[in-house]
Amino acid sequence: MTTSKKTILVVDDDKSILRTFTRILQKSGYEIETAETGKEATEKAENRHYDLALVDIRLPDMDGTDLLAKLKKQLQRTVKIMITGFPSLETGVKALDEGADAYLVKPVKPQDLLLLIEEKLKVKKKLLKRKVNRHHLRNLRSRSVIAQ
């Protein structure tokens, strides 16, 4: 049985962050795509599903939380982690309100990033499994009611 690589979209205008995150995540077996702007991230998210998105709060063309709001439909099954070098209570709350699953402060230690990604992807998998099981149970119940 083959398992496909988890895909991660990294959105940050800092090229050195993009290179560093790409190297760390690829070494851990993830497939990585990058975007330097909200516009580029939007185009990529509209054409492909990502298991996880790492999004910087400050982007050159829009706020990262505004990007989350704009892509709510496309990213509804995607784990979303916001990253910032300028943390504030306001941006943290706004990020969570827009659907972020976590909020990280730069600089990020590679092992902390990898642990958080792994944890969030496991939680997502469990939630999807429960959702499928509930759907399956509903179908079984409706068939048994019809059969009676």
C-alpha positions in Angstrom: 0.0 0.0 0.0 1.4 3.4 -1.0 0.7 6.5 1.0 0.8 9.8 -0.8 2.9 12.7 0.5 1.1 15.3 2.5 1.1 18.6 0.6 2.0 21.9 2.3 1.6 25.4 1.0 4.1 27.9 2.6 3.1 31.5 2.1 5.8 34.1 3.1 7.4 37.1 1.3 10.8 36.3 2.9 12.7 34.1 0.4 15.1 32.8 3.1 12.1 31.6 5.2 10.6 29.9 2.2 13.9 28.1 1.4 14.4 27.1 5.1 10.9 25.8 5.6 11.0 24.0 2.2 14.3 22.3 3.1 13.1 21.2 6.6 9.7 20.0 5.4 10.9 18.2 2.3 13.5 16.3 4.5 10.6 15.2 6.6 8.7 13.8 3.6 6.3 16.6 2.8 5.6 17.9 -0.7 6.0 21.7 -0.6 4.7 24.5 -2.7 5.5 28.1 -2.0 3.9 31.5 -2.6 5.4 35.0 -1.9 2.1 36.9 -2.0 -1.5 36.5 -1.1 -2.4 36.6 -4.8 0.0 33.8 -5.7 -1.3 31.7 -2.8 -4.9 32.3 -3.9 -4.2 31.1 -7.4 -2.5 28.0 -6.1 -5.2 27.2 -3.5 -7.9 27.5 -6.2 -6.2 24.9 -8.4 -5.0 22.3 -5.8 -5.8 20.8 -2.4 -3.3 21.3 0.4 -3.2 19.2 3.6 -1.7 22.2 5.4 -0.9 25.8 4.8 1.7 27.8 6.7 0.8 31.5 6.2 2.7 34.6 7.3 0.6 37.3 8.8 2.3 40.1 6.9 2.3 39.7 3.2 3.1 42.4 0.7 -0.3 42.5 -0.9 -2.6 41.6 1.9 -2.8 40.5 5.5 -2.4 36.7 6.1 -5.7 36.7 8.1 -7.5 38.3 5.1 -6.0 35.6 2.9 -7.6 33.0 5.3 -10.9 34.8 5.0 -10.7 35.0 1.2 -9.8 31.3 0.9 -12.3 30.0 3.5 -14.0 27.7 1.0 -10.8 26.4 -0.7 -9.0 25.8 2.6 -11.9 24.3 4.6 -10.3 20.9 4.7 -6.8 22.3 5.1 -4.9 22.7 8.4 -4.0 26.4 8.7 -1.1 27.6 10.7 -0.4 31.4 10.9 3.2 32.5 11.5 4.3 36.0 12.5 7.4 37.9 13.5 5.2 40.6 15.0 2.9 38.8 17.5 -0.1 40.6 19.1 -3.2 39.6 20.8 -5.2 41.3 18.1 -3.6 39.3 15.2 -3.8 36.1 17.2 -7.5 36.5 17.9 -8.2 37.5 14.3 -6.2 34.5 12.9 -8.2 32.1 15.1 -11.5 33.8 14.2 -10.7 33.3 10.5 -10.1 29.6 11.0 -6.4 29.3 11.8 -5.7 26.0 13.7 -2.5 27.4 15.3 -0.5 30.6 15.6 3.3 30.5 15.7 5.8 33.2 16.5 9.1 33.6 14.4 11.8 32.5 14.8 10.4 29.0 14.8 12.6 26.1 15.9 12.5 23.3 13.2 11.6 20.6 15.7 8.7 22.7 17.1 7.4 23.4 13.6 7.6 19.7 12.7 5.9 18.6 15.9 3.1 21.1 15.5 2.5 20.0 11.8 2.5 16.4 12.7 0.1 16.9 15.6 -2.3 19.1 13.6 -2.4 16.6 10.7 -3.2 13.7 13.1 -6.1 15.7 14.6 -7.4 16.4 11.1 -7.1 12.7 10.2 -9.1 11.7 13.3 -11.8 14.3 12.6 -12.2 13.2 9.0 -12.3 9.6 10.1 -15.1 10.4 12.6 -17.0 12.3 10.0 -16.8 9.4 7.6 -17.9 6.9 10.3 -20.9 9.1 11.2 -21.9 9.4 7.5 -21.5 5.6 7.2 -23.7 5.0 10.3 -26.4 7.4 9.0 -26.4 5.5 5.7 -26.8 2.1 7.5 -29.6 3.5 9.7 -31.5 4.9 6.7 -31.1 1.5 4.9 -32.4 -0.4 7.9 -35.4 1.9 8.2 -36.2 1.4 4.5 -35.7 -2.4 4.8 -38.2 -2.6 7.6 
